[in-house]
Amino acid sequence: MASPATDRAALVARLRAAGCVFAEDEAELLLGAAATPAALEPLLRRRLAGEPLEQVLGWAEFCGHRVAVAPGVFVPRQRTALLVDAAVSVAGERPGILELCCGTGAILLAVAHRVAPGWSVAADIDPAAVACARRNLAPVGARVLAGDLFEPIPADLRGRVDLLLANAPYVPADRIGYLPPEARLYEPAAALCGGPDGLDLLRRIAEAAPDWLAPGGHLLVETNPDQAGELSRTLVRHGLTPEARHDEESGTTVLLGRREATTRGAFRRSAR
């Protein structure tokens, strides 16, 4: 019988041969996830086939939280912590928070733990993502709705949203083929592709955002640095004041759009 040390070395070797850069770390996580030695091999085979480690494990670490991740659901990226930090920096006291294209709900979960929202709602068009987000966001009392962007959001929230968070898909259609196989093969295309220039959904969100934001409220979205200029101009056209924040290490850009008191939209902000 092989010793535990030998088993671990063999596991690392198989992961490394499959191209896993952090084979040692992944081996420890897979060993921890397998309830029995017999349960390890199916998990390992899924990972060797290219399935994202987070989907194999059933969770991802994001901003200090363990977030449930189901097979076929978009995996939260560590670079999106920049959006969380930006949201917290402009949150104010007991903000009303709406997250669109929520996926697992990781962004709202992280923000809610840091700002104590007055109310919070999330939405996604993908039923698998909605089920996952409901599991993750139940501890913070957020409602999770199913539907396309603002379509399922209760009308009485118009003009009351202090933080409108949206990590909408922004990869241009002709760049999808260059994504890592983990994303292309195991995450839904609708969570990745943002249309010809990557901005289709972000334009729709920017157009509707002023009607939903409270005076002084912020829209916050993640985008690529080379898309920030065009998206900033879109925000201005719809009455929002843009501000870009960039992280050099991850290459991530977060764009904020502030609704001033003179822009359109309802002014009712009472707590739900």
C-alpha positions in Angstrom: 0.0 0.0 0.0 1.3 3.4 -0.9 2.0 5.8 1.9 0.1 9.1 2.2 3.2 11.0 1.2 3.6 8.8 -1.9 -0.1 9.2 -2.8 0.3 13.0 -2.5 3.5 13.0 -4.7 1.7 10.9 -7.4 -1.3 13.3 -7.3 1.0 16.3 -7.7 2.7 14.6 -10.6 -0.5 13.9 -12.4 -1.8 17.5 -11.9 1.5 18.9 -13.1 1.6 16.7 -16.2 -1.9 18.1 -17.0 -0.5 21.6 -16.9 -1.8 22.7 -13.5 0.7 25.5 -12.5 -0.1 25.3 -8.8 -0.2 21.5 -8.6 0.9 21.2 -5.0 -1.8 23.6 -3.8 -4.5 21.9 -5.9 -3.4 18.5 -4.6 -4.0 19.6 -1.0 -7.4 21.0 -1.9 -8.5 17.9 -3.7 -7.3 15.7 -0.9 -9.3 17.8 1.5 -12.4 17.7 -0.6 -12.4 13.9 -0.9 -14.4 12.3 1.9 -12.7 8.9 1.2 -9.7 7.8 -0.8 -12.2 6.3 -3.3 -13.8 9.7 -3.8 -10.6 11.4 -4.8 -10.2 9.8 -8.2 -13.4 11.1 -9.7 -12.6 14.6 -8.5 -9.1 14.3 -9.9 -10.4 13.1 -13.3 -12.7 16.1 -13.6 -9.8 18.4 -12.9 -7.5 16.6 -15.3 -10.1 16.9 -18.0 -9.9 20.7 -17.6 -12.9 21.5 -15.3 -12.2 24.6 -13.2 -10.9 23.6 -9.8 -13.6 25.7 -8.1 -16.3 23.7 -9.8 -14.7 20.5 -8.8 -14.4 21.5 -5.2 -17.8 23.2 -5.1 -16.5 26.5 -3.8 -14.2 29.4 -4.5 -12.4 31.7 -2.1 -13.3 35.4 -2.8 -12.5 38.3 -0.6 -12.1 36.1 2.4 -15.3 34.2 1.9 -16.0 30.6 0.8 -18.5 31.0 -2.1 -20.4 28.0 -3.3 -19.8 27.3 -7.0 -21.9 24.8 -9.0 -20.8 23.1 -12.3 -21.6 25.3 -15.3 -21.7 28.5 -13.2 -19.3 31.4 -13.8 -16.4 31.2 -11.3 -15.7 34.5 -9.4 -12.3 36.0 -10.3 -9.9 37.3 -7.8 -9.4 40.5 -9.9 -13.1 41.4 -9.1 -12.0 42.3 -5.6 -11.2 45.8 -7.1 -15.0 46.2 -7.7 -15.8 45.2 -4.2 -13.2 47.7 -2.8 -14.6 50.5 -5.0 -18.2 49.8 -3.9 -17.3 49.9 -0.3 -15.4 53.2 -0.7 -18.6 55.0 -2.0 -21.2 53.0 -0.1 -22.4 55.5 2.5 -24.5 54.4 5.5 -26.9 51.4 5.1 -26.9 51.5 1.3 -29.5 49.9 -0.9 -27.7 47.4 -3.1 -28.7 45.8 -6.4 -26.4 43.4 -8.2 -27.1 42.4 -11.8 -25.5 39.5 -13.7 -24.8 38.2 -10.1 -23.6 34.7 -10.9 -22.7 33.1 -7.6 -23.5 36.4 -5.8 -19.9 36.7 -4.7 -19.7 40.5 -5.1 -22.8 41.3 -3.2 -21.8 38.8 -0.5 -18.4 40.5 0.0 -19.8 44.0 -0.1 -22.7 43.2 2.3 -20.2 41.9 4.9 -18.4 45.2 4.8 -21.1 47.8 4.6 -24.3 46.5 6.3 -26.8 47.3 3.6 -30.3 48.6 4.3 -31.6 46.1 1.7 -30.0 44.0 -1.0 -31.3 42.3 -4.2 -29.4 40.3 -6.8 -30.5 39.0 -10.2 -29.3 36.7 -13.0 -30.8 35.2 -16.1 -29.2 31.8 -15.6 -31.3 29.4 -13.4 -28.2 27.6 -12.2 -26.5 30.8 -11.1 -29.7 32.0 -9.4 -29.8 28.7 -7.3 -26.2 29.1 -6.4 -26.6 32.8 -5.5 -29.6 32.0 -3.3 -27.4 29.6 -1.3 -24.6 32.1 -1.0 -26.7 35.2 -0.2 -29.1 33.7 2.3 -26.9 34.5 5.3 -26.9 38.2 4.4 -30.7 38.3 3.7 -30.5 39.3 0.1 -33.3 38.5 -2.3 -32.2 36.7 -5.5 -34.4 37.0 -8.6 -34.4 35.3 -12.0 -34.5 37.4 -15.2 -32.8 39.6 -17.7 -31.0 42.6 -16.1 -33.7 44.9 -14.6 -36.7 42.9 -15.8 -37.3 41.0 -12.6 -36.5 43.9 -10.2 -39.5 45.3 -8.3 -40.6 48.6 -9.6 -40.7 50.2 -6.1 -36.8 50.0 -6.1 -36.6 52.6 -8.8 -34.7 55.7 -7.6 -33.6 53.9 -4.4 -30.4 52.0 -5.4 -27.3 53.4 -3.8 -24.9 50.8 -5.2 -25.7 49.2 -8.6 -23.1 46.4 -9.1 -22.7 44.6 -12.4 -19.9 42.3 -13.4 -21.6 41.8 -16.8 -19.8 39.9 -19.6 -17.5 42.1 -21.5 -15.3 39.8 -23.6 -15.7 40.7 -27.3 -17.2 37.9 -29.4 -14.1 37.5 -31.5 -11.9 37.1 -28.4 -13.9 34.2 -26.8 -11.8 31.7 -28.6 -8.6 33.0 -26.9 -10.0 32.4 -23.4 -8.5 29.5 -21.3 -10.3 26.2 -22.0 -11.5 26.2 -18.4 -13.7 29.2 -19.2 -14.6 28.4 -22.8 -15.7 24.8 -22.1 -17.1 24.9 -18.6 -18.6 28.3 -18.0 -21.8 29.6 -19.8 -21.1 31.6 -23.0 -23.7 34.1 -21.8 -21.5 34.9 -18.8 -18.5 35.6 -21.0 -19.5 37.2 -24.3 -20.4 40.9 -24.4 -21.2 41.1 -28.1 -19.1 42.4 -31.0 -17.1 44.9 -28.9 -17.9 43.5 -25.5 -20.1 46.3 -24.4 -23.6 45.2 -25.4 -24.9 44.4 -21.8 -22.9 47.2 -20.2 -24.6 49.7 -22.6 -28.0 48.4 -21.6 -27.2 48.7 -17.9 -25.8 52.2 -18.3 -28.9 53.4 -20.2 -31.3 52.2 -17.5 -29.2 52.9 -14.5 -30.2 56.5 -13.9 -33.8 55.5 -13.4 -32.8 53.0 -10.7 -30.1 54.9 -8.9 -30.8 57.2 -5.9 -29.4 60.7 -6.1 -25.7 60.3 -5.4 -25.9 56.6 -6.1 -23.2 54.8 -8.1 -23.2 52.2 -10.9 -20.0 50.1 -10.7 -18.9 47.7 -13.5 -15.8 45.8 -14.4 -14.3 46.2 -17.8 -11.1 46.0 -19.8 -8.8 49.1 -19.8 -9.3 49.5 -23.6 -13.1 49.6 -23.2 -13.1 52.2 -20.4 -13.1 55.3 -22.7 -16.1 54.2 -24.8 -18.0 53.1 -21.7 -17.2 56.3 -19.9 -18.7 58.3 -22.9 -21.8 56.0 -22.7 -22.2 56.9 -19.0 -21.9 60.6 -19.7 -24.6 60.3 -22.4 -27.0 58.8 -19.9 -26.4 61.5 -17.2 -23.8 59.7 -15.1 -20.4 61.1 -14.0 -17.7 58.5 -14.7 -14.6 57.7 -12.7 -12.2 54.9 -13.6 -10.1 52.9 -11.1 -7.4 50.6 -12.4 -5.3 47.8 -10.8 -1.9 47.5 -12.6 -1.1 44.0 -11.2 -4.3 42.3 -12.4 -4.9 44.6 -15.3 -8.5 45.2 -14.1 -10.5 48.4 -14.6 -13.6 49.3 -12.6 -15.7 52.1 -13.9 -18.0 54.0 -11.5 -20.9 56.2 -12.7 -22.4 58.6 -10.2 -25.9 59.8 -10.6 -26.1 63.5 -9.6 -29.3 64.9 -8.1 -30.2 66.6 -11.4 -30.4 63.4 -13.5 -33.6 61.6 -14.2 -35.2 59.0 -11.9 -37.4 58.7 -8.9 -36.2 60.3 -5.6 -37.8 57.9 -3.2 -35.2 56.2 -0.9 -37.1 54.9 2.1 -35.8 51.5 3.5 -37.6 48.5 2.1 
